[in-house]
Amino acid sequence: MSPATGDGPGHGGGRNPRSAQIARQRSSARLAAIQALYQMELAGSAADQVIREFVEQRLKEDVDGMNLVEADRRLFSELVRGVTAERGDLDDMLAAVLDEDWPVERLETLLLVLLRAGAYELSARTAVPVRVAISEYIALADAFFSGKEPGMVNGVLDRVGRALRPAEFEPESAGPAGRA
């Protein structure tokens, strides 16, 4: 995981508090993007309309008396607009790695928007390491599903990541600092 990205499950571990806060804001943005994309699928709403609604009403630190982490609005908007604009290409990317028994059309709507967002992030946000992006979307799948879906998200996004960025899956050689 790269400290420069501020992304990753656990949101900070040994990093400074500012980096941990940024990671939480990005995770919140991903969650909000999944919710927005799902809403768009169900209601047929336009991206700009849904983004405006979320920014004005839902991406606040305090929602119904609950203190939440404010989402990274720029990332939220980028994910919603990017997934919307690249939807066809993302579906093709997913179809290429799904089993023949599970075409894109067969996926439940929430699972499909989650996979599209993950595939978008793997293809367009190359500063975020593949393993970090996949971990973020597995965590989202865990939040929404209690069955086998998180494992499916892991497998599908792993295959997409390997196809798009194979160098990140090559074993690192041990260097002078003893990297493994």
C-alpha positions as CSV (number, residue, x, y, z in Angstrom):
1,M,0.0,0.0,0.0
2,S,1.3,3.4,-0.9
3,P,1.1,6.1,1.8
4,A,0.6,8.6,-1.0
5,T,-2.7,7.2,-1.9
6,G,-4.2,7.4,1.5
7,D,-6.3,4.4,0.6
8,G,-6.7,1.0,2.2
9,P,-8.6,-1.1,4.6
10,G,-7.9,-0.4,8.3
11,H,-7.6,3.2,7.3
12,G,-4.2,4.2,8.6
13,G,-2.6,1.5,10.8
14,G,0.7,3.1,11.4
15,R,0.2,6.2,9.2
16,N,-0.2,9.7,10.6
17,P,-3.8,10.8,11.5
18,R,-4.1,13.0,8.4
19,S,-3.4,10.0,6.1
20,A,-5.9,7.9,8.0
21,Q,-8.5,10.6,7.7
22,I,-8.0,10.8,4.0
23,A,-8.3,7.1,3.7
24,R,-11.6,7.2,5.6
25,Q,-12.9,10.0,3.4
26,R,-12.1,8.0,0.2
27,S,-13.8,4.9,1.6
28,S,-16.8,7.0,2.4
29,A,-16.7,8.4,-1.2
30,R,-16.7,4.8,-2.6
31,L,-19.6,3.8,-0.4
32,A,-21.6,6.9,-1.5
33,A,-20.7,6.3,-5.1
34,I,-22.1,2.7,-4.9
35,Q,-25.3,4.1,-3.4
36,A,-25.6,6.8,-6.0
37,L,-24.9,4.4,-8.9
38,Y,-27.5,2.0,-7.5
39,Q,-30.0,4.8,-7.2
40,M,-29.3,5.8,-10.8
41,E,-29.9,2.2,-12.0
42,L,-33.2,1.9,-10.2
43,A,-34.6,5.4,-11.0
44,G,-32.9,6.1,-14.3
45,S,-31.5,9.4,-12.9
46,A,-28.7,11.4,-14.6
47,A,-25.3,11.4,-13.0
48,D,-25.1,15.2,-12.5
49,Q,-28.6,15.2,-10.8
50,V,-27.6,12.4,-8.4
51,I,-24.2,13.9,-7.7
52,R,-25.9,17.2,-6.8
53,E,-28.4,15.5,-4.6
54,F,-25.7,13.6,-2.7
55,V,-23.4,16.6,-2.3
56,E,-26.3,18.8,-1.0
57,Q,-28.0,16.2,1.2
58,R,-26.0,13.0,1.9
59,L,-22.3,13.7,1.9
60,K,-22.3,15.5,5.2
61,E,-20.5,14.7,8.4
62,D,-23.7,14.6,10.4
63,V,-26.6,12.6,9.0
64,D,-29.7,12.0,11.2
65,G,-27.7,12.6,14.3
66,M,-24.9,10.2,13.4
67,N,-21.4,11.5,13.2
68,L,-20.0,10.2,9.9
69,V,-16.8,10.7,8.0
70,E,-17.3,13.3,5.3
71,A,-16.7,11.7,1.9
72,D,-14.1,12.9,-0.5
73,R,-16.4,14.7,-2.9
74,R,-14.0,14.8,-5.8
75,L,-13.5,11.1,-5.7
76,F,-17.2,10.5,-5.3
77,S,-18.0,12.6,-8.4
78,E,-15.2,11.0,-10.4
79,L,-16.4,7.5,-9.6
80,V,-20.1,8.3,-10.4
81,R,-19.3,10.2,-13.7
82,G,-16.6,7.7,-14.7
83,V,-18.7,4.6,-14.2
84,T,-21.6,6.2,-16.0
85,A,-19.5,7.3,-19.0
86,E,-17.6,4.0,-19.2
87,R,-20.5,1.6,-18.4
88,G,-20.4,-0.3,-21.7
89,D,-16.6,-0.8,-21.6
90,L,-16.8,-1.8,-17.9
91,D,-19.5,-4.4,-18.6
92,D,-17.4,-5.8,-21.4
93,M,-14.4,-5.9,-19.0
94,L,-16.5,-7.8,-16.4
95,A,-18.0,-10.1,-19.0
96,A,-14.5,-11.1,-20.1
97,V,-13.7,-12.4,-16.6
98,L,-17.0,-13.8,-15.5
99,D,-17.9,-17.4,-15.8
100,E,-20.1,-18.3,-18.8
101,D,-22.8,-19.3,-16.2
102,W,-22.8,-15.7,-14.9
103,P,-23.2,-13.1,-17.6
104,V,-23.3,-9.5,-16.6
105,E,-27.0,-9.4,-17.2
106,R,-27.6,-12.0,-14.5
107,L,-25.8,-10.1,-11.8
108,E,-28.0,-8.5,-9.1
109,T,-28.0,-4.7,-9.6
110,L,-26.1,-3.8,-6.4
111,L,-23.4,-6.4,-7.1
112,L,-23.1,-5.1,-10.7
113,V,-22.7,-1.4,-9.8
114,L,-20.1,-2.5,-7.1
115,L,-18.1,-4.5,-9.7
116,R,-18.4,-1.7,-12.3
117,A,-17.0,0.8,-9.8
118,G,-14.2,-1.5,-8.8
119,A,-13.3,-2.2,-12.5
120,Y,-13.5,1.6,-13.2
121,E,-11.1,2.3,-10.3
122,L,-8.7,-0.4,-11.5
123,S,-8.7,0.9,-15.0
124,A,-8.8,4.7,-14.4
125,R,-7.2,5.4,-11.0
126,T,-3.8,3.7,-11.5
127,A,-2.2,5.6,-8.6
128,V,-4.2,3.4,-6.3
129,P,-2.5,0.0,-6.0
130,V,-4.6,-2.9,-7.4
131,R,-4.6,-4.7,-4.0
132,V,-5.8,-1.6,-2.2
133,A,-8.6,-1.0,-4.6
134,I,-9.7,-4.6,-4.5
135,S,-9.6,-4.6,-0.7
136,E,-11.8,-1.5,-0.6
137,Y,-14.5,-3.1,-2.8
138,I,-14.4,-6.4,-0.9
139,A,-15.1,-4.3,2.3
140,L,-18.0,-2.7,0.5
141,A,-19.3,-6.0,-0.6
142,D,-19.1,-7.2,3.1
143,A,-21.1,-4.2,4.1
144,F,-23.9,-5.0,1.6
145,F,-23.9,-8.8,1.4
146,S,-23.7,-11.7,3.8
147,G,-23.3,-14.5,1.3
148,K,-20.7,-15.4,-1.3
149,E,-20.8,-12.0,-3.0
150,P,-17.6,-10.6,-1.3
151,G,-15.7,-13.7,-2.6
152,M,-17.1,-13.1,-6.0
153,V,-16.0,-9.4,-5.9
154,N,-12.6,-10.5,-4.9
155,G,-12.3,-13.1,-7.7
156,V,-13.7,-10.9,-10.4
157,L,-11.7,-7.8,-9.5
158,D,-8.6,-9.8,-9.1
159,R,-9.0,-11.1,-12.7
160,V,-9.7,-7.6,-13.9
161,G,-6.7,-6.2,-12.1
162,R,-4.4,-9.0,-13.5
163,A,-5.6,-8.2,-17.0
164,L,-5.2,-4.4,-16.7
165,R,-2.1,-4.2,-14.5
166,P,-0.2,-7.5,-14.5
167,A,3.0,-5.9,-13.3
168,E,1.5,-5.3,-9.9
169,F,1.0,-9.0,-9.4
170,E,4.6,-10.0,-10.2
171,P,6.6,-11.1,-7.2
172,E,8.9,-8.4,-5.9
173,S,12.5,-9.5,-5.7
174,A,14.3,-9.0,-2.4
175,G,16.4,-5.9,-2.5
176,P,19.1,-4.4,-0.3
177,A,16.4,-3.4,2.2
178,G,15.3,-7.0,2.4
179,R,12.0,-6.5,0.6
180,A,10.1,-9.7,0.0
